[in-house]
């Protein structure tokens, strides 16, 4: 599929099938100018009735990517579920490029979904497979299928099966806030509460294997860094020193955690050996050093510092302990993360118009502003390096939003019941 990243403005609100339990909804605001047209036929089901409309979830996934236009079901001339039922002339007449059909079957405690993807113009099967999962795993199967179709048609690994963390803030009629750390699928569905507190929760972060998280909680009336196993909920307090305990960041090998501590009087970057709890102080400067993030090779970190007078991004190399400044454009650059390929960083970039999400190439210093709103923060990169989540303001409320790394695809994820902030996109 040829992807054209010139875009037009459109506003489409997608309410996903079966998302009554979702804390977020999806509003696609910008997508590619000529999205690929695909028809996704409702899947035939055999056996126990399914709880989710698998084809509708796939359609929502592909639409949310901004690169596909899905044919409305009411416009379909037939509903094939097997290859021999497909009449390509009908689909060509409807102007679609690709056709996805499938059928599901419940087998004891398992569900099996068989699917076929066709190129309508060449009348060839591009993809045929079967996905099996638990009997109530329709959404998980749908996301896996979306990933497979997306990879086949774009050459890029999909992220529909990934998850995200975010902080939800609710205020009662007296203005008192409660904070929840939420874990959800990448589309906002299947959310569950990881932690609830009357005090702020900040800086959620994933381990590289996606099995653990870290975050900052004020539940003891001062900031402390916690480590938590997702499957069991087992928690461990890593730090609770006087002063700052903030910005946890797992190393790529999962053995260390970078963090910011001010226990010695000044905010500096420390590394903790997670096996021994031994701390190593790696920055020693009178300025504020904060917001560490690892490079993919685990040999260096980037961080925010005002040692040059204003917040900018610096790199610390572990082997030689040298510090190098990376950003020079703009009055403010902070909260940086490194792209999975290690070639660019994304960050909050401040200029005369406000605070935006920007991407900078490390080799050339080329800067690309990705967002046009003025209060953007907390960027978190998708594991395939094509999109990022960030927090912003819309209609007076805190919302999550996403943008492609070329700025061409955008969508918002507002919550109908709370302000949302501090997103963290999971690894694969």
N, C-alpha and C positions, 0 to 999 in steps of 0.2 A: 504494500500500500504506500503510495506517495503522500507524505504528510506536508501540507501547506500551512505554515504557522501564521499567515496573515489572517486576521479575524474580523468578524463583524459583531456588533453588540446585540445581545438578545437576553431576555430574562425569562427563564423557564423554572418553575418550581416543580420539583419531582417529589411526590409523596410515594415512597417505596411500598410495594405490596407487603403487607404483614408487618409494618413498622410501627404498630401502635405502641410498642414498648420502647421506641427510640427516643433518646434525649435530644437528638439533633435532626434537622431536616436539611436537604440539599437544595441550594439555589445555584444553578449554572448561569453565570453571567457573561462569559466570553468563551467561544470555542473557535476551531479552525474555520476558515472561510468556506472550504469545500469538504465537509466531513464525508467520510466513506459511508455509503448507504448500505444498511444491512437489514434483513428481515429475520426476526426471531420468532418462530412459530410456537404457540403454546404447546408444552410438552404433554404427550399422552401419558396417562398414569394407569398402572395395573396393580390391583391389590388395595391395601388400606389407603384411604384418602390422604393426600399430602397436606401438610400444614402451611406450606409456602408455595407460591407460584414461582417455580424455578426460572421459567423463561422471563418473567417480569423482573426478577432480581438481576438476571444477566443483562437485560435491556437497560436497567437503571445503571449498572456498573459501566457498561460501554458508553452510555450517554454521558455519565459523569466524567469520563476521560476527556471529553471535549472533541474527540477525534471521529466519532461515529454519529450518524443520524439513523435512528431505528424506525422502521416502518410501523405505522399505527396498525393495530390488529384489525380494526374495523375496515381497513383498506385491503386486507388479504383476500385473495380469491379462493384459497384452499388452505387446509391445515394438515399437511403431510407429516407423518412421523417415521416413515421408512423411505429409503432412497427410491424405490420403484414407484412411489406415489408422487414424486416431484415432477412437475411439468415446467421446464425452464422458461418456456415462452411466456407463461403467466407472470413470472417474476421479472423477466426482462421488461415486460410491458409496464410493470410498476416502477421501473427505474432503479432497482436495487442491484448492488454489485455482488453481495454475498448473501447466502441463505444458511441459517442454522436450524436444524430440526433435532428432535430428541424424544425420548420416552423414558419413563421411570418405572421401577418395579420394586415392591417391597418383598424382601426375602427374609423371613423370620425377623431377626433383629437388625437386619442390614437393608440399606437402600442402594440400588444400583441404577445409575443413569447412563444410558447409551446416547451418544450424540454424533451428528455428522455435520461438517461445515463444507459448503459448496461454493465454488466460484461460478456465479450465474452465467457469465459471459463465455467461459470455456466449457461449462457443464462438467467440471472435474470435482472430485472429492478432494478437499485440501486437508481434512482432518477427520479422523474417525476414532473414537475411543469410548471407554466405559470408566466411570468413576464410582467407587463404592465408599460408603461411610455409614455411620449409625443411622437408625431408623428415623430420627428426628433431626437429621443434619442437612435438610434441604438447602439452607442458606450457605452452609460451608461448601456443599457440592457445587452450588451455583457460582460461588466466588472462584472455586478452582477451575470451573469450566470457563468463566470469563477470562481468567489468567491465561488459559490455553489458547483461546481465540485471539486475545490481544497479542500474545507472543507470535502466533502464526501470521497475523496480518500486519504487524508493525515491526517485528524482529526484536521487540523490547519485552523483557520479562514484566508481567503484570504485577500489580500490588493490591489486587482486590481481596486477597486472602489475608492481608496483614491487619494489624490492629493499631489502636492509638490510645494514648493516655491524655487526659485533660483534667483541668480543675473547674468545677462548677460551683458558682457562688449564688446562693439564694438569700434574699432579704425578706424578713417578715414585715408585718404592718408597722412595727415599731422601729424599723430600720436596722434590726440586729441581723448580722450575716452568719450564715453557716456554710462551711466549705466541704466539698466532697471531691475525692480523687476518683475519677471514673475510668474504667477500662472498657473499650468498645471495639467493634469491628470497624474497618476503615470507612464504612458507609454510615456509621453512627448507630447501627443496630446491635442487639445483644449486649447492651451496656450493663455493667454491674459496678457496684460501689466497692472500691478498695479500702477507702478510709473516709470517715466523716469526723469533722472537728468543728468546734466553735472558734478555733484559731486558724490563721492562714496556713495553706499548703502550697508549696512552691517547687519549681524545678524538677518535675518528674523526669526520670531518665531510664533507658532500657539497658540491660546487659546485652552483649553482642549475640548471645544465643537465644535471646527473647524469653528466658525462663525466669528472670529476676528483674526487679525494678529498684530504683533508689529515688528518694525525694526528701525535701525539707519540710518538717512539720513544727509548728509552734505550740503543739499541744501541752508542752511542759512550761509554757509561758516564755520560752526563749527558743531560738532556732536550733534544731537538732537534725542530723542526717540519719535516715533510716534505710535499711536494706530489707527487701521483702521478696519471698518466693511466691510467684503467682499461683501455682497449683495448690499450695497448702495454706497460703496466707501467713506463713511463719515470718515474723518480723525480728529485726535485730537493730538496736541503736548503735550506730557507728561512732558518732561524735556528739558531745554535748558540752563543749568547752565554753567558758565565758566569752562573750562577743559573737562574732559571726561564725556560723557553720553553714555553708551554702554551696550551691552550684556543683552537685556531684556529677561526675562523668566517668563512666566505666572505660577501662582500657580495652582495646580490641581483643586481647587474649583473656579478659575477664579476671585477671589476677590482681589488678590494682584499680584504685579509684582516685581520680584527681578531684580536688575540692578546694574551697576557699575557707581559710581559718584566720581569725585575728587574735588568737590566744596569746600571741607574743607581742601584741600591741598594734600591728599594722596588717591589713588584709593582704595575704600572700597565697600563692598556689602551693598546695601540698599534695604528695602522693601517699596513699595508704596501701600497704600490703594487706590484702583482704584475708590472707591466711593467718597472719601474725598480728594484725592491727598496728604494725610499726609505721610511723609517719616519717616522711622525708620532705623537708622544705626545699622547694626548687626555685622560687623567686625570692630575692632579697633586695627590696627597693622601698624607698620611703613613700612612693606613690601607691595608689590602690590598684592591685592586680586581682582580676576576678574573671569569672565565666570561662573556665578552661574547656577545651574540646580537643579530642585526639585526632591526629592524622591516621589514615587507614593502616599504615605500616607500624603504628605503635611506637615509633622512634622519636616523635616530637609532638608537641601540643601547640595550639594557638590559644590566646587569651586576650582579654580586654585590659588595657592599662591607660591611666592618664599621666604616665611618666613624661610624656611630651607636652603636657599642658592641657590636652583635651583627650577624651576617650578614643583610642585607636586600637587596631588589632596588631598583636605581636606574635612571633613564633619562638618557642623554646625548644632547642634540640637537646635531648637527654644525654647523648654521648659526649658532647663538648661543652654543654651548659651555656651555649651562646644564645643571645636574644637578638632577633631581627624584627624590625618594624615592617608590616605588610601593607598597611593602608595609609594613604596620603590625601585622598580626595574627600572633601566634605568635612564639616566641623565636628562630626560625631560618627563613629563606627563602633558597634558593640554587638554582643550576643552572636558571635560567629560560629558557624559549623562548617566542616570540610565535606565537599562532595565525595561520594563513594570512590570516584576515580582519582581523588587526591589532587586534581588539577585546578579546582576553583573553591572559593568559599562563598557562603551566603551569610548575610548579616543584616542588622538594623543600621540603616544609613541615614544620617540627619543632614538636612540642608535647609535653605530658607523656606521651603514649602512644607516642612514637617519631617516626620520619621517614616521611612519607607523600607521595604525589603529589597535588597540589592544583591547581585552576584558579581564577584570579582575574579578574574583569571589570575592565578598566581604567577604565571610566567610573564605575562605582558602588563599586568595591572589594569587591564581593560575593565571598566565598570558598567554594568547594565542595571538600571532601575527597573524592578519587576512590578511594583505596585504604585498606585496613584493616590491611595488614601493617605492620611497624614499622621495616624497614630498606630502604626504597625509595629509589632514586637514578636519575640519568641519564635523565630523560624525553625522548623524541623524538617529535615529532608527525607523524602521517600527512599526506601532501600534501592530502588532502580535508578535513582538520580534524575528522574524526569519531572517530579512535582515536589512542592513543599507546602507544609501547613504553617500557618502563623496566626497570631491573635491580632484583632483589630477592633475598631468601634464601628457600629452601623445602627442607625436609628436610635442613637443614645444608649446602646447596650454593647456589652462585650460579646463578640462572636468569634468563631474560628473561620478562617478562609484558606483557600489553597490557590496556588498559581504554578504554572509550568515554568521550568527553568529558562525558557526563552520569553516568558511574559505573555504568551499567546492564549493560554487557557486559564480561566479563572472560575472558581465557584466559592460560595459561602456556605457555612454550616451553622446557622443560628439555632439556638435552643429556645423552644417556646416557653420555658419555665424559669430560666436562670441566665446569668452572665456566664460565659465560658472563656477560658484563658489557658495559658501554659500548655500548648499541645506538644506531644512527643510521639512521632511516628515510629512504629516498631521495626526491628529488622525482619528479614525473612524468617 
